[in-house]
Amino acid sequence: MEVLNGMFLGAIIGVIIAIPAVISEFTRRGKDLPILMNVHACWGRKCTPEEIFVLSLFVHMLLSIVFGGLYMFLEMMGWGFNNFEIWSLFEYALYFWLVLGVVILPIVNLGFFGRREGKWVPLELLVSQFLFAFGIWLLLKLFPIFLS
């Protein structure tokens, strides 16, 4: 149950963090979406501005859900970092970012830390991971029911 709670918390934080990008999409139509990693190509085909927005939002939400669920899973298994403290979540965010940038993104052909999608992608990913960590910590402090 905790893993589902973590996934739910990750989804909530993902939606909140994506609000500036959604507003930007309706005003500027897919030009440098804030916080979201802009995905410009899919399976070798260049994406339209609408597809860039949808793919970027999908990747963002997927990362936020996996971030929350994996953190809760690691805590349940006893491999946790320090029982939901802010610094332990930031440490987890840093490790998540490293694994994502060094292992996952190169596997899906986005290069190390997503550099094929833009020079600011590593920083965008790092900032979003820390925002996920802070958001999950804040929600867990405000609503401790998610820990049961």
DSSP file (Angstrom, degrees, kcal/mol; ACC not computed):
  #  RESIDUE AA STRUCTURE BP1 BP2  ACC     N-H-->O    O-->H-N    N-H-->O    O-->H-N    TCO  KAPPA ALPHA  PHI   PSI    X-CA   Y-CA   Z-CA
    1    1 A M     >        0   0    0      0, 0.0     4,-2.3     0, 0.0     5,-0.2   0.000 360.0 360.0 360.0 -36.4    0.0    0.0    0.0
    2    2 A E  H  >  +     0   0    0      1,-0.2     4,-2.7     2,-0.2     5,-0.2   0.873 360.0  55.2 -62.7 -35.7    2.8    2.4    0.8
    3    3 A V  H  > S+     0   0    0      2,-0.2     4,-2.5     1,-0.2    -1,-0.2   0.923 108.8  47.1 -64.1 -42.6    4.2    2.0   -2.8
    4    4 A L  H  > S+     0   0    0      2,-0.2     4,-2.6     1,-0.2    -1,-0.2   0.894 111.2  52.1 -64.5 -38.8    0.8    3.0   -4.2
    5    5 A N  H  X S+     0   0    0     -4,-2.3     4,-2.9     2,-0.2    -2,-0.2   0.919 110.0  49.2 -61.3 -42.7    0.7    5.9   -1.8
    6    6 A G  H  X S+     0   0    0     -4,-2.7     4,-2.7     2,-0.2    63,-0.4   0.901 111.0  49.2 -63.3 -41.1    4.2    7.0   -3.0
    7    7 A M  H  X S+     0   0    0     -4,-2.5     4,-2.3    61,-0.3    -1,-0.2   0.908 112.1  49.0 -64.0 -41.0    3.1    6.7   -6.6
    8    8 A F  H  X S+     0   0    0     -4,-2.6     4,-2.4     2,-0.2    -2,-0.2   0.925 111.8  48.3 -64.1 -45.1    0.0    8.8   -5.8
    9    9 A L  H  X S+     0   0    0     -4,-2.9     4,-2.6     1,-0.2     5,-0.2   0.912 111.0  51.5 -61.3 -42.1    2.1   11.4   -4.0
   10   10 A G  H  X S+     0   0    0     -4,-2.7     4,-2.6     1,-0.2    -1,-0.2   0.898 109.6  50.0 -60.4 -40.6    4.5   11.5   -6.9
   11   11 A A  H  X S+     0   0    0     -4,-2.3     4,-2.3     2,-0.2    -2,-0.2   0.907 110.0  50.3 -65.3 -41.8    1.6   12.0   -9.4
   12   12 A I  H  X S+     0   0    0     -4,-2.4     4,-2.3     2,-0.2    -2,-0.2   0.946 113.7  44.7 -60.7 -48.2    0.2   14.9   -7.3
   13   13 A I  H  X S+     0   0    0     -4,-2.6     4,-2.9     1,-0.2     5,-0.2   0.900 111.0  54.9 -64.2 -40.1    3.6   16.6   -7.1
   14   14 A G  H  X S+     0   0    0     -4,-2.6     4,-1.6    -5,-0.2    -1,-0.2   0.902 109.3  46.9 -58.9 -42.5    4.1   16.0  -10.9
   15   15 A V  H  X S+     0   0    0     -4,-2.3     4,-0.6     2,-0.2    -2,-0.2   0.924 113.2  48.4 -65.6 -44.9    0.8   17.7  -11.7
   16   16 A I  H >< S+     0   0    0     -4,-2.3     3,-1.0     1,-0.2    -2,-0.2   0.926 113.2  47.0 -62.4 -44.2    1.6   20.7   -9.4
   17   17 A I  H 3< S+     0   0    0     -4,-2.9     4,-0.4     1,-0.2    -1,-0.2   0.807 108.2  57.1 -68.6 -28.1    5.1   21.1  -10.9
   18   18 A A  H 3X S+     0   0    0     -4,-1.6     4,-2.3    -5,-0.2     3,-0.3   0.576  79.7  92.4 -79.8  -8.8    3.7   20.8  -14.5
   19   19 A I  H <X S+     0   0    0     -3,-1.0     4,-2.5    -4,-0.6     5,-0.2   0.902  83.5  51.3 -55.4 -46.0    1.3   23.7  -14.0
   20   20 A P  H  > S+     0   0    0      0, 0.0     4,-2.5     0, 0.0    -1,-0.2   0.894 111.1  49.3 -59.6 -36.5    3.8   26.4  -15.4
   21   21 A A  H  > S+     0   0    0     -4,-0.4     4,-2.4    -3,-0.3    -2,-0.2   0.886 110.0  50.3 -68.7 -37.6    4.4   24.2  -18.5
   22   22 A V  H  X S+     0   0    0     -4,-2.3     4,-1.6     2,-0.2    -1,-0.2   0.927 112.5  46.6 -65.6 -44.0    0.7   23.8  -19.1
   23   23 A I  H  X S+     0   0    0     -4,-2.5     4,-1.0     1,-0.2    -2,-0.2   0.927 112.9  50.3 -62.3 -43.8    0.2   27.5  -18.8
   24   24 A S  H  X>S+     0   0    0     -4,-2.5     4,-3.6    -5,-0.2     5,-0.6   0.873 105.7  56.8 -61.6 -38.0    3.1   28.1  -21.1
   25   25 A E  H  X5S+     0   0    0     -4,-2.4     4,-1.1     1,-0.2    -1,-0.2   0.886 107.9  47.2 -62.0 -38.8    1.8   25.6  -23.6
   26   26 A F  H  <5S+     0   0    0     -4,-1.6    -1,-0.2     1,-0.2    -2,-0.2   0.684 122.1  35.3 -78.4 -16.1   -1.5   27.6  -23.9
   27   27 A T  H  <5S+     0   0    0     -4,-1.0    -2,-0.2    -3,-0.5    -3,-0.2   0.774 134.2  18.6-104.7 -32.5    0.4   30.9  -24.3
   28   28 A R  H  <5S-     0   0    0     -4,-3.6    -3,-0.2    -5,-0.2    -2,-0.1   0.468  94.1-125.2-120.7  -4.4    3.5   30.0  -26.3
   29   29 A R  S  <<S-     0   0    0     -4,-1.1    -4,-0.2    -5,-0.6    -3,-0.1   0.967  73.8 -35.7  58.1  64.5    2.7   26.7  -27.9
   30   30 A G  S    S+     0   0    0     -9,-0.2     2,-0.8     1,-0.2     3,-0.3   0.662  87.5 144.6  77.4  19.8    5.5   24.3  -26.9
   31   31 A K  S    S-     0   0    0      1,-0.2    -1,-0.2    -7,-0.2    -2,-0.0  -0.834  81.1 -30.5 -95.9 111.8    8.5   26.6  -26.9
   32   32 A D  S    S-     0   0    0     -2,-0.8    -1,-0.2     1,-0.1     3,-0.1   0.944  77.3-143.1  47.0  69.7   11.0   25.7  -24.1
   33   33 A L        -     0   0    0     -3,-0.3     5,-0.2     1,-0.1    -1,-0.1  -0.401  20.5-112.1 -62.4 129.2    8.5   24.3  -21.6
   34   34 A P  S    S-     0   0    0      0, 0.0     2,-1.8     0, 0.0   -13,-0.2  -0.409  89.2  -7.6 -67.4 140.1    9.5   25.3  -18.0
   35   35 A I  S    S+     0   0    0      1,-0.1     2,-0.2    -2,-0.1    93,-0.2  -0.108 109.5 103.6  69.2 -36.2   10.6   22.4  -15.8
   36   36 A L  S    S-     0   0    0     -2,-1.8     2,-0.7   -19,-0.1    -1,-0.1  -0.522  78.8-118.9 -78.4 141.2    9.6   19.7  -18.3
   37   37 A M        -     0   0    0     19,-0.3     2,-0.5    -2,-0.2    22,-0.1  -0.696  33.1-128.2 -74.7 115.9   12.3   18.0  -20.4
   38   38 A N        -     0   0    0     -2,-0.7     2,-0.8    -5,-0.2    15,-0.1  -0.552  17.8-156.7 -71.4 117.5   11.4   18.9  -23.9
   39   39 A V        +     0   0    0     13,-0.6    17,-0.2    -2,-0.5    16,-0.2  -0.854  16.5 175.4 -97.7 106.7   11.2   15.7  -26.0
   40   40 A H        +     0   0    0     -2,-0.8     7,-2.8     1,-0.1     2,-0.3   0.668  60.5  34.4 -90.0 -18.8   11.8   16.8  -29.6
   41   41 A A  E     -A   46   0A   0      5,-0.2     2,-0.4    11,-0.1     5,-0.2  -0.986  57.5-163.7-139.6 147.8   11.8   13.5  -31.4
   42   42 A C  E >  S-A   45   0A   0      3,-2.5     3,-1.6    -2,-0.3    -3,-0.0  -0.972  79.4 -16.9-134.8 118.5   10.1   10.1  -31.0
   43   43 A W  T 3  S-     0   0    0     -2,-0.4    -1,-0.1     1,-0.3     3,-0.1   0.876 128.9 -51.7  53.7  41.9   11.4    7.0  -32.7
   44   44 A G  T 3  S+     0   0    0      1,-0.2     2,-0.4     0, 0.0    -1,-0.3   0.408 114.3 114.8  82.6  -3.0   13.5    9.1  -35.0
   45   45 A R  E <  S-A   42   0A   0     -3,-1.6    -3,-2.5     1,-0.0    -1,-0.2  -0.864  70.1-117.3-105.4 133.5   10.7   11.3  -36.2
   46   46 A K  E     -A   41   0A   0     -2,-0.4    -5,-0.2    -5,-0.2     2,-0.2  -0.451  34.6-129.7 -66.4 136.5   10.6   15.0  -35.4
   47   47 A C        -     0   0    0     -7,-2.8    -1,-0.1    -2,-0.1    -7,-0.0  -0.592   8.8-123.1 -92.7 149.8    7.6   16.0  -33.2
   48   48 A T     >  -     0   0    0     -2,-0.2     4,-2.6     1,-0.1     5,-0.2  -0.399  38.7 -99.7 -76.2 164.4    5.1   18.7  -33.7
   49   49 A P  H  > S+     0   0    0      0, 0.0     4,-1.9     0, 0.0     5,-0.1   0.866 126.0  51.1 -56.2 -36.4    4.7   21.3  -30.9
   50   50 A E  H  > S+     0   0    0      2,-0.2     4,-2.3     1,-0.2     5,-0.2   0.908 111.0  47.4 -67.3 -40.9    1.6   19.5  -29.7
   51   51 A E  H  > S+     0   0    0      2,-0.2     4,-2.9     1,-0.2     5,-0.3   0.872 108.3  55.8 -67.7 -36.6    3.5   16.2  -29.6
   52   52 A I  H  X S+     0   0    0     -4,-2.6     4,-2.5     2,-0.2   -13,-0.6   0.936 110.0  46.3 -59.1 -46.1    6.4   17.8  -27.8
   53   53 A F  H  X S+     0   0    0     -4,-1.9     4,-2.6    -5,-0.2    -2,-0.2   0.943 114.8  45.4 -62.8 -48.5    4.1   19.0  -25.1
   54   54 A V  H  X S+     0   0    0     -4,-2.3     4,-2.5     2,-0.2    -2,-0.2   0.925 116.4  44.9 -64.3 -45.6    2.3   15.6  -24.7
   55   55 A L  H  X S+     0   0    0     -4,-2.9     4,-2.7     2,-0.2     5,-0.2   0.909 113.9  49.9 -65.3 -41.6    5.5   13.6  -24.7
   56   56 A S  H  X S+     0   0    0     -4,-2.5     4,-2.3    -5,-0.3   -19,-0.3   0.916 112.9  46.5 -63.1 -43.0    7.2   16.0  -22.3
   57   57 A L  H  X S+     0   0    0     -4,-2.6     4,-2.7    -5,-0.2     5,-0.2   0.894 112.1  51.3 -66.0 -39.9    4.3   15.9  -19.9
   58   58 A F  H  X S+     0   0    0     -4,-2.5     4,-2.6    -5,-0.2    -2,-0.2   0.935 111.8  46.0 -62.4 -46.9    4.1   12.1  -20.2
   59   59 A V  H  X S+     0   0    0     -4,-2.7     4,-2.6     1,-0.2    -2,-0.2   0.916 113.1  51.0 -62.5 -42.6    7.8   11.7  -19.4
   60   60 A H  H  X S+     0   0    0     -4,-2.3     4,-2.2    -5,-0.2    -2,-0.2   0.930 113.0  44.3 -60.0 -47.9    7.5   14.2  -16.5
   61   61 A M  H  X S+     0   0    0     -4,-2.7     4,-2.4     2,-0.2     5,-0.2   0.895 112.4  52.4 -67.2 -39.5    4.5   12.3  -15.0
   62   62 A L  H  X S+     0   0    0     -4,-2.6     4,-2.5    -5,-0.2     5,-0.2   0.931 111.0  47.4 -60.7 -45.7    6.2    9.0  -15.5
   63   63 A L  H  X S+     0   0    0     -4,-2.6     4,-2.6     1,-0.2    -2,-0.2   0.900 112.0  49.6 -63.0 -40.9    9.3   10.2  -13.7
   64   64 A S  H  X S+     0   0    0     -4,-2.2     4,-2.1     2,-0.2    -1,-0.2   0.896 112.6  46.8 -67.7 -38.8    7.3   11.7  -10.8
   65   65 A I  H  X S+     0   0    0     -4,-2.4     4,-2.5   -55,-0.2     5,-0.2   0.929 115.3  45.2 -68.2 -45.2    5.2    8.5  -10.3
   66   66 A V  H  X S+     0   0    0     -4,-2.5     4,-2.8    -5,-0.2     5,-0.3   0.906 110.6  56.0 -64.1 -40.6    8.3    6.3  -10.4
   67   67 A F  H  X S+     0   0    0     -4,-2.6     4,-1.8    -5,-0.2    -2,-0.2   0.945 113.2  39.5 -55.6 -52.1   10.2    8.7   -8.1
   68   68 A G  H  X S+     0   0    0     -4,-2.1     4,-2.0     2,-0.2   -61,-0.3   0.917 117.8  47.3 -67.3 -44.5    7.5    8.5   -5.4
   69   69 A G  H  X S+     0   0    0     -4,-2.5     4,-2.3   -63,-0.4    -2,-0.2   0.904 112.7  48.4 -65.5 -42.1    6.8    4.8   -5.7
   70   70 A L  H  X S+     0   0    0     -4,-2.8     4,-2.7    -5,-0.2     5,-0.2   0.884 109.4  53.1 -67.7 -38.2   10.4    3.7   -5.7
   71   71 A Y  H  X S+     0   0    0     -4,-1.8     4,-2.2    -5,-0.3    -1,-0.2   0.945 111.9  44.9 -61.2 -47.2   11.2    5.9   -2.6
   72   72 A M  H  X S+     0   0    0     -4,-2.0     4,-2.6     2,-0.2    -2,-0.2   0.895 112.3  52.7 -63.9 -39.4    8.4    4.3   -0.7
   73   73 A F  H  X S+     0   0    0     -4,-2.3     4,-2.2     2,-0.2     6,-0.2   0.931 109.9  47.8 -61.4 -45.9    9.4    0.8   -1.9
   74   74 A L  H  <>S+     0   0    0     -4,-2.7     5,-2.0     1,-0.2     6,-0.5   0.886 111.8  50.3 -63.9 -38.3   13.0    1.4   -0.7
   75   75 A E  H ><5S+     0   0    0     -4,-2.2     3,-1.0     4,-0.2     5,-0.3   0.916 110.7  49.6 -64.0 -42.9   11.7    2.6    2.6
   76   76 A M  H 3<5S+     0   0    0     -4,-2.6    -2,-0.2     1,-0.2    -1,-0.2   0.882 108.8  52.2 -63.1 -38.9    9.5   -0.5    3.0
   77   77 A M  T 3<5S-     0   0    0     -4,-2.2    -1,-0.2    -5,-0.2    -2,-0.2   0.518 117.2-112.3 -77.5  -4.5   12.4   -2.8    2.2
   78   78 A G  T < 5S+     0   0    0     -3,-1.0    -3,-0.2    -4,-0.4    -2,-0.1   0.571  92.5 110.5  83.9   8.4   14.6   -1.2    4.8
   79   79 A W      < +     0   0    0     -5,-2.0    -4,-0.2    -6,-0.2    -5,-0.1   0.152  50.9 134.3 -95.9  18.1   17.0    0.3    2.2
   80   80 A G        -     0   0    0     -6,-0.5    -5,-0.1    -5,-0.3    -8,-0.1   0.130  60.4-129.1 -66.5-178.5   15.7    3.7    3.1
   81   81 A F  S    S-     0   0    0      4,-0.1    -1,-0.1     0, 0.0     8,-0.0   0.779  79.5 -38.0-107.3 -36.2   17.6    6.8    3.7
   82   82 A N  S >  S-     0   0    0      3,-0.1     3,-0.5     4,-0.0     6,-0.2   0.197  89.9 -77.7 174.4  46.4   16.3    8.2    7.0
   83   83 A N  T 3  S-     0   0    0      1,-0.2     6,-0.0     5,-0.1     5,-0.0   0.912  94.0 -45.9  50.4  59.6   12.6    7.7    7.4
   84   84 A F  T 3  S+     0   0    0      1,-0.2    -1,-0.2     2,-0.1     2,-0.2   0.707  88.9 153.1  67.4  25.2   11.1   10.5    5.2
   85   85 A E    <>  -     0   0    0     -3,-0.5     4,-2.0     1,-0.1    -1,-0.2  -0.545  54.7-115.5 -81.0 154.9   13.4   13.3    6.4
   86   86 A I  H  > S+     0   0    0      1,-0.2     4,-2.1     2,-0.2     5,-0.2   0.888 114.1  49.1 -60.1 -42.5   13.9   16.2    4.0
   87   87 A W  H  > S+     0   0    0      1,-0.2     4,-2.3     2,-0.2    -1,-0.2   0.846 109.0  53.1 -69.7 -31.6   17.7   15.5    3.6
   88   88 A S  H  > S+     0   0    0      2,-0.2     4,-2.5     1,-0.2    -1,-0.2   0.885 109.1  49.5 -69.5 -36.0   17.1   11.8    3.0
   89   89 A L  H  X S+     0   0    0     -4,-2.0     4,-2.5     2,-0.2    -2,-0.2   0.885 110.7  49.7 -67.5 -37.9   14.7   12.7    0.2
   90   90 A F  H  X S+     0   0    0     -4,-2.1     4,-2.1     2,-0.2    -2,-0.2   0.890 110.8  49.9 -66.6 -38.1   17.2   15.1   -1.3
   91   91 A E  H  X S+     0   0    0     -4,-2.3     4,-2.2     2,-0.2    -2,-0.2   0.933 111.8  48.1 -63.6 -45.0   19.9   12.4   -1.1
   92   92 A Y  H  X S+     0   0    0     -4,-2.5     4,-3.0     1,-0.2    -2,-0.2   0.904 109.1  54.2 -60.4 -41.8   17.5   10.0   -2.8
   93   93 A A  H  X S+     0   0    0     -4,-2.5     4,-2.5     1,-0.2    -1,-0.2   0.895 107.8  50.1 -60.4 -40.4   16.7   12.6   -5.5
   94   94 A L  H  X S+     0   0    0     -4,-2.1     4,-2.2     2,-0.2    -1,-0.2   0.929 113.0  45.2 -64.6 -44.9   20.4   13.0   -6.2
   95   95 A Y  H  X S+     0   0    0     -4,-2.2     4,-2.7     2,-0.2     5,-0.2   0.905 112.6  51.7 -63.9 -41.4   20.8    9.2   -6.6
   96   96 A F  H  X S+     0   0    0     -4,-3.0     4,-2.7     1,-0.2    -2,-0.2   0.917 110.2  49.2 -60.4 -44.0   17.7    9.0   -8.7
   97   97 A W  H  X S+     0   0    0     -4,-2.5     4,-2.8    -5,-0.2    -1,-0.2   0.902 111.1  49.6 -62.5 -42.7   19.0   11.8  -11.0
   98   98 A L  H  X S+     0   0    0     -4,-2.2     4,-2.5     2,-0.2     5,-0.4   0.935 113.7  44.4 -63.4 -46.8   22.4   10.0  -11.3
   99   99 A V  H  X>S+     0   0    0     -4,-2.7     4,-2.3     2,-0.2     5,-1.6   0.918 115.6  48.9 -64.3 -42.6   20.8    6.6  -12.2
  100  100 A L  I  <>S+     0   0    0     -4,-2.7     5,-2.9    -5,-0.2    -2,-0.2   0.936 117.2  40.5 -60.4 -47.7   18.4    8.3  -14.6
  101  101 A G  I  <5S+     0   0    0     -4,-2.8    12,-2.7    -5,-0.2    13,-0.3   0.809 123.9  35.5 -74.8 -31.1   21.1   10.3  -16.3
  102  102 A V  I  <5S+     0   0    0     -4,-2.5    -3,-0.2    -5,-0.2    -2,-0.2   0.768 134.1  15.0 -95.4 -28.7   23.8    7.7  -16.5
  103  103 A V  I  X5S+     0   0    0     -4,-2.3     4,-1.3    -5,-0.4    -3,-0.2   0.829 124.6  39.3-111.5 -58.4   21.7    4.5  -17.1
  104  104 A I  I  ><S+     0   0    0     -5,-1.6     4,-1.7     1,-0.2     3,-0.2   0.949 113.6  47.5 -69.8 -53.2   18.1    5.1  -18.2
  105  105 A L  H  4XS+     0   0    0     -5,-2.9     5,-2.8     1,-0.2     6,-0.6   0.885 111.7  50.1 -62.9 -40.3   18.4    8.1  -20.6
  106  106 A P  H >45S+     0   0    0      0, 0.0     3,-1.3     0, 0.0    -1,-0.2   0.879 107.9  55.7 -63.7 -33.3   21.3    6.7  -22.6
  107  107 A I  H 3<5S+     0   0    0     -4,-1.3    -2,-0.2     1,-0.3    -3,-0.1   0.889 107.6  47.8 -63.7 -38.6   19.3    3.4  -22.9
  108  108 A V  T 3<5S-     0   0    0     -4,-1.7    -1,-0.3     3,-0.1    -3,-0.1   0.203 122.9-107.6 -90.2  17.2   16.4    5.2  -24.5
  109  109 A N  T < 5S+     0   0    0     -3,-1.3    -2,-0.1    -5,-0.1    -4,-0.1   0.791  88.3 117.5  68.0  32.9   18.7    7.1  -26.8
  110  110 A L  S   <S-     0   0    0     -5,-2.8     6,-2.1     1,-0.2     7,-0.5   0.388  73.4-123.0-105.1   1.2   18.6   10.5  -25.2
  111  111 A G    >   -     0   0    0     -6,-0.6     3,-2.1     3,-0.2    -1,-0.2  -0.011  53.1 -29.9  81.0 170.0   22.3   10.6  -24.3
  112  112 A F  G >  S-     0   0    0      1,-0.3     3,-1.6     2,-0.2   -10,-0.2  -0.412 135.9  -7.0 -61.7 126.9   23.9   11.0  -20.9
  113  113 A F  G 3  S-     0   0    0    -12,-2.7    -1,-0.3     1,-0.3    12,-0.2   0.712 124.2 -70.9  56.6  24.2   21.6   13.1  -18.7
  114  114 A G  G X  S+     0   0    0     -3,-2.1     3,-2.1   -13,-0.3     4,-0.4   0.723  84.4 152.4  72.7  22.3   19.4   13.7  -21.8
  115  115 A R  G X   +     0   0    0     -3,-1.6     3,-0.8     1,-0.3    -4,-0.2   0.727  62.9  68.3 -60.9 -22.3   21.9   16.0  -23.5
  116  116 A R  G 3  S+     0   0    0     -6,-2.1    -1,-0.3     1,-0.2    -5,-0.1   0.740  99.2  51.7 -68.8 -19.8   20.5   15.1  -26.9
  117  117 A E  G <  S-     0   0    0     -3,-2.1    -1,-0.2    -7,-0.5     2,-0.2   0.562 130.1 -45.5 -92.3  -9.4   17.4   16.9  -26.0
  118  118 A G    X   -     0   0    0     -3,-0.8     3,-0.9    -4,-0.4    -1,-0.3  -0.703  48.5-100.1 152.9 156.9   19.1   20.1  -25.0
  119  119 A K  T 3  S+     0   0    0      1,-0.2     4,-0.3    -2,-0.2    -1,-0.1   0.711 117.9  51.3 -74.6 -18.6   22.0   21.5  -23.0
  120  120 A W  T 3> S+     0   0    0      1,-0.2     4,-2.7     2,-0.1    -1,-0.2   0.474  81.1  96.0 -95.2  -2.4   19.8   22.5  -20.0
  121  121 A V  H <> S+     0   0    0     -3,-0.9     4,-3.0     1,-0.2     5,-0.2   0.892  79.8  54.0 -58.5 -43.8   18.2   19.1  -19.7
  122  122 A P  H  > S+     0   0    0      0, 0.0     4,-2.2     0, 0.0    -1,-0.2   0.925 113.3  43.4 -57.9 -42.1   20.6   17.8  -16.9
  123  123 A L  H  > S+     0   0    0     -4,-0.3     4,-2.8     2,-0.2     5,-0.2   0.907 112.8  52.0 -68.7 -41.2   19.9   20.9  -14.8
  124  124 A E  H  X S+     0   0    0     -4,-2.7     4,-2.5     1,-0.2    -1,-0.2   0.916 111.3  48.0 -59.8 -42.8   16.1   20.7  -15.5
  125  125 A L  H  X S+     0   0    0     -4,-3.0     4,-2.3    -5,-0.2    -2,-0.2   0.913 112.1  48.9 -64.8 -42.5   16.1   17.0  -14.4
  126  126 A L  H  X S+     0   0    0     -4,-2.2     4,-2.2    -5,-0.2    -2,-0.2   0.934 112.7  47.1 -63.4 -46.2   18.1   17.8  -11.3
  127  127 A V  H  X S+     0   0    0     -4,-2.8     4,-2.3     1,-0.2    -1,-0.2   0.920 112.5  49.9 -61.8 -43.4   15.8   20.7  -10.3
  128  128 A S  H  X S+     0   0    0     -4,-2.5     4,-2.6    -5,-0.2    -1,-0.2   0.884 108.9  52.3 -65.7 -36.3   12.7   18.6  -11.0
  129  129 A Q  H  X S+     0   0    0     -4,-2.3     4,-2.4     2,-0.2    -1,-0.2   0.921 111.2  46.8 -64.8 -41.9   14.0   15.7   -8.9
  130  130 A F  H  X S+     0   0    0     -4,-2.2     4,-2.6     2,-0.2    -2,-0.2   0.859 111.6  51.3 -67.9 -34.0   14.6   18.1   -5.9
  131  131 A L  H  X S+     0   0    0     -4,-2.3     4,-2.7     2,-0.2    -2,-0.2   0.899 109.5  50.4 -67.8 -39.2   11.2   19.6   -6.4
  132  132 A F  H  X S+     0   0    0     -4,-2.6     4,-2.8     2,-0.2     5,-0.2   0.943 112.0  48.4 -59.0 -46.7    9.7   16.0   -6.4
  133  133 A A  H  X S+     0   0    0     -4,-2.4     4,-2.4     1,-0.2    -2,-0.2   0.933 113.9  45.0 -61.0 -48.1   11.6   15.4   -3.1
  134  134 A F  H  X S+     0   0    0     -4,-2.6     4,-2.7     1,-0.2    -1,-0.2   0.914 114.0  50.2 -63.2 -42.4   10.5   18.6   -1.5
  135  135 A G  H  X S+     0   0    0     -4,-2.7     4,-2.7     2,-0.2    -2,-0.2   0.912 111.4  46.9 -64.0 -43.3    6.9   18.1   -2.6
  136  136 A I  H  X S+     0   0    0     -4,-2.8     4,-2.5     2,-0.2    -1,-0.2   0.927 113.1  49.6 -65.2 -43.1    6.7   14.5   -1.3
  137  137 A W  H  X S+     0   0    0     -4,-2.4     4,-1.9    -5,-0.2    -2,-0.2   0.929 112.3  48.2 -59.5 -44.8    8.3   15.6    2.0
  138  138 A L  H  X S+     0   0    0     -4,-2.7     4,-2.5     1,-0.2     5,-0.2   0.924 112.5  47.5 -63.7 -45.4    5.8   18.4    2.3
  139  139 A L  H  X S+     0   0    0     -4,-2.7     4,-2.9     1,-0.2    -1,-0.2   0.883 110.8  52.0 -64.4 -37.6    2.8   16.2    1.5
  140  140 A L  H  < S+     0   0    0     -4,-2.5    -1,-0.2    -5,-0.2    -2,-0.2   0.857 112.3  46.2 -67.2 -33.6    4.0   13.6    4.0
  141  141 A K  H  < S+     0   0    0     -4,-1.9    -2,-0.2    -5,-0.2    -1,-0.2   0.880 118.4  41.6 -73.4 -38.6    4.3   16.2    6.7
  142  142 A L  H  < S+     0   0    0     -4,-2.5    -2,-0.2     1,-0.3    -3,-0.2   0.853 129.4  27.3 -76.6 -34.7    0.9   17.8    5.9
  143  143 A F    ><  +     0   0    0     -4,-2.9     3,-1.8    -5,-0.2    -1,-0.3  -0.686  63.2 172.1-129.8  77.5   -0.9   14.4    5.4
  144  144 A P  G >   +     0   0    0      0, 0.0     3,-2.0     0, 0.0     4,-0.2   0.600  65.7  87.4 -65.6  -7.8    0.8   11.7    7.5
  145  145 A I  G >  S+     0   0    0      1,-0.3     3,-1.5     2,-0.2    -5,-0.1   0.772  75.3  69.3 -60.6 -24.4   -2.0    9.3    6.6
  146  146 A F  G <  S+     0   0    0     -3,-1.8    -1,-0.3     1,-0.3  -141,-0.1   0.666  90.9  61.7 -68.8 -14.6    0.0    8.4    3.5
  147  147 A L  G <         0   0    0     -3,-2.0    -1,-0.3     1,-0.2    -2,-0.2   0.542 360.0 360.0 -87.1  -6.7    2.5    6.7    5.7
  148  148 A S    <         0   0    0     -3,-1.5    -1,-0.2    -4,-0.2    -2,-0.1   0.479 360.0 360.0 -91.8 360.0    0.0    4.2    7.1
